[in-house]
Amino acid sequence: MDWRAFTWESQLQQEMLQRIDVKYRQLLSMRPISSAALARIRDGFAMEWTYHSNSIEGNTLTLQETRLVLEDGLTVGGKSLREHFEILNHHDAISFIEKQAQKGYKLNAGDILSVHALVLQRIEKEFGGRYRNSGVRIMGANFTPPNALKVEGLMEELLSWVNAEQNLPLPVKATIFHHRFACIHPFFDGNGRTVRLLFNLLLMSEGYPPAIILQQDRKKYYDALNKANNGSYEKLVTLVLQALERSLDIYISQLNNTYEDFLPISTIVEEEKLPYGQEYISLLVRQGKIAGYKEGKNWLTTEDAILTYMDKRKRIRKAAK
């Protein structure tokens, strides 16, 4: 397909981008952030990011076990050495991109290869930081990656595009970069973890927090990538925007000490007399119509987010009469 002929925008994406822009500007206004507070938040994100990104690729270490490996240097019984190394590798790669994420940063081939080398450093060092030199197939994907002889040229083209593109909102541009990278599939192994690091490098260099694709959204994530292969980016953009808004909410809440405002939807429904039930509010959050995120099996949002949505719907109905 011609990857420039894509669709991504709808009323939903516009509303999500507007919410994100408000929260992004709020986060920028809170800077400078104390080094202690920033370190605490970054450590929490790095732990979560490492767990979810590796888990999407099949790593079986839990979040708690990931914490034991990184914080205490422990080995978890019953888990392979490779799985432990994947955790350490990814954490090292996060440290690398945090150093690169400066205002005005331009993504380059050297950094792409360096991130990939870190992702594979303890497990497949001979392939780390090198583009593939033969064909590959992706299980479950609805396309075949390009011939290995085309990889370097396609990567140069992608880098030229992502560094020159000025018209798309940055979260959307980063999402399209993510998909195009995945389609090129430039490496034998580690493509998913590498691109989830790199597209966040694009966001972080402009002051956004990382957008973490959650393990429980794995099926939705792969389905969205397959839809993007056919030119429709709406599902993938929505998924990334939800992840980004979740991160912004966590950052702002922790800096304001208002993290407790986000409660399980079941709790809000129990405590407040709302015209909506738990399942319907959960659907609104999953669709991106109400700010919220998933922790474990529970969807969380705030009473204010629900009331804002209700007020908006009331105004739309009134205007339609």
N, C-alpha and C positions, 0 to 999 in steps of 0.2 A: 504494500500500500504506500501511497504518498503521505508520509507522516506529517506534512505541513497542512494537509487537508483534514483537519480534525474539528470536532465539536466538543466543547467542555462547559459552555455557559448556559445557565437557566436561572430562573428567579431564585431558586433555592441557593445556588452557588453564590449569586450576588448578595443575598441576605447573609450568608455565612461569612463572605469576605468583608462585609460591612461590620459585622460583629467582631471579627478578628482584627480589623484595622483599629477599631476603638480600643480593644484590649492591648494591641501592640503599642499604640501611642501611650496608653496608660503605663505600660511597663517601661517604656523609654523615659517617661516623666519621673519614674521612681529612681532613676540612676543619678549619681553613682550608688551602687549597692555595696554595702560593707563586704569586705573580703570574707569574713566569717560566714555571713548569711549566704553569699554566693557559693562558697565552697560546699556548704551543707546541701543546698539545692542541687548543685551540679553533681555531687556524689550520689544523691538519690536518683537523679535522672540517668547517670551513667550505669548504675546497677540495673535499673529497669530496662534501659535500652539494650544492654548486653544480654539480659535474660530473654527479652521478647524477640530480638533479631535472631539470636541463635536458635531459639525454640521454633521459630517459623521454619528454619532449615532442618529441624528434626532433632536438635539437641534435647535430651531428656532431663537435664538438671532443672530443678524447680527454682523459683525466685529465692527461696530461703537457702537452698544449696548453693546457688550462685553467690549469694552474700557470704557464705562460709568460705568459699574458694577465694574470693577477692579480699575480704576483710581479715580473715584468720589464716589464710594459706592452707586450709585443710583439704584433704582428699576425701571424697564422698564414696563410701563403699557401694559396690554394685554398679558404678558408673565407669565408662571407659576413660582411658588416659586422654584420648582425642577430645572427648567432650570437655574435660578440664582445660585442655590447651585452647580450645575454641573460646572459652570464657576469657582466659588471660589475653589471648590475641586481640579479641574485640575491644577489651578494655584499653589495651595499649593504643589501638587505632583511634579510639575516642580521644585519648590524650593528644594524639597527633593533630586531629582536626580542630580541637579546641585552640591549639596554638596557631593554626593557620587562619582561623575565623576572625579576620580583622576587616574593618570597614574598607570597601573598595577592592576586596580580594577578587582575583580572576582565577577561575579554575584552570588547571594546566595538566598536561599529560604526566609530568613528573610526580605530581601529588597523587594522581589517580593510581599510578604504579606503586607509589610508596604506601598508600592505604591498603592496596591489595596485598602487598608484601607483608604488612603487619597482620592482616587477617589470616594469612597462611603460614606465618613464620615458624611456628612450632609443629605444624602438622604436614605441610607439603611445601617445604621451603624451596624445592627445586622449581616449582611452578609459580611461586609468589613474585609479583611485580613483572610478569611477562605475559604478553598477549598470547592467546592460543595459536597453534600452528596447524590445526586440523579441525575437521568438522565436529559438531556436537548436536545433540538432540535434547530437548527439554520435555521431560515427562509431564503430561497433562496440558501442555501449551498447544494453541491452535495455529502455530507457525513453526518454521524451521529457521534457526539463526543463519546469517549469511556465511558465505565461504570465508575461511580463515584469511585468505589473501586480501579480502576487502576490509578486514577489521580495522587496521591502522588508519586507513583513509576515512572510514566511517566515523571513527572516534575523533579524528581531526575536524571533520565536518560538524559533529555534534558540539565539540568544544567551541568552534567558531560561532555557532548559533547561540549557545547558552551565554557566551560572554558579550554578544552583540545585541541580543533581543532586549528591547526596551518597552514594548507595548503591553506585554502580558503582566498581570500582577505576579510578584515574585513567587508566592506559594504555588501558583499555577505553572509558572515557568519551571520551577524545581520539580513539579510532578511530571511534566512532559519530559524533562531531562531523565528522570527516573525510568520512565517507560522506554524511552529510546535506548538508553543504556542497556536495559534488560533485553531488548530486542536484538541488539548487536551481540550481546552475550560475549564480551571480549576475552573472557578467561575460561579455563577449563573448570575451575571450581571457585567458590567464594563470590560469585557475581552478586547475589542477593544482599549479603551482608555488606559488600563493598558499596553498592549503589545506595543502600539506605544510610550509609555513613556520608557519602558524597552529596546526596541531595540535601542532607541536613547541614553540610558545610556551607552550601549556598544560602540556606536560611539563616544560619547562625552568624555568617559574615555581615548580615544586615541587622543583627540585633534580635532576631527571633529565637525562641528556644527550639530545641529539636522536636520534630514531629515523630512520635514513636508509634509505629504500626504494632498493634497488640497481637499477641499470639492467638487470642481467641477470635480475632478477625482474619485469621489465616485464609480460610476458604473465601471470604468476601474479597480479600486482597487479591488472590489469584484470579477470581472471577472478574474483578475490575480490570486487571492487567489484560486478560483475554478480550474483554470488550474494547479496551484501548487499541488492541491489535487490529480491530475492525474500524477504527477511526472515532469511536465514542469515548471521550475521556471523562464524561460526567460522573460515573461511579467512582473512578479512581481519584478525581479531584475532590469529590465529597468525602471519601475516606481520609485523604490527607488533611483536608481542612478540619475534619472532626478531630484528628490526632493533634493538629497544631493548636486548635482552640483548647483542647484538654490541657496541653502543656502550658499555654498562656494562663489558663485558670489556676493551675497548680502554682505557677510562679507568683502570680499576683496574690493569690490567697495566702501563700506562705509568707510573703513579704509583708502583707497586711495583717497576718495572724487571723485570717478569716476562713481558713481551710474547712472549719467545721460547718460553714454555710452549705457545703455540698453534702447532701444526705441521700441515702437510698430512697428511690421513688416510693417504695412501700411505706417508709416512715413518714414522708411528707403527706401521702394520701391519708394515712391513719390520723395524723395530727391536725390536718387542715380540712375544712369543708370545701372541697373542690368539685366542680361539675364533671371533671374528668377522672376516669379510673386509672389504676396503675398500668394496665396493659397499653392503654391509649397514650399515656404520657411517655412510656418507654418507647413506643413507636415513634413519637415525635422527636425524641432524643436520637434514636437510631437514624432517622431520616435527616438529622441536622437542623430541624426546625426549632429546636430548643437546645440551648447550650447544656452539655453534660458529657459524661464519659462512663466507661465501664471499669469497675474494679472487681476482679474475680468474676462472680456470677451476677453481681448487682450493678444496675444502672443507677448513677448518681446525677442529681441536678440540684437546683436551688428553687425555693418557693418564688423568689423574685423572677427567675427565668420563666416559670410557668405563668405567673401573673402578667408579665410583659407580653407573652404570647397571647393570652386571653384578651388583653386590652387591644392588641393589634387586630385580632379577629373581630372584635366588637366594632372597631372603627371601620373595618372593611365592609362588614354587613350593613352598617349604618349608611356608608357612602353609596352602597349598591341599591338602596331603597329609593 
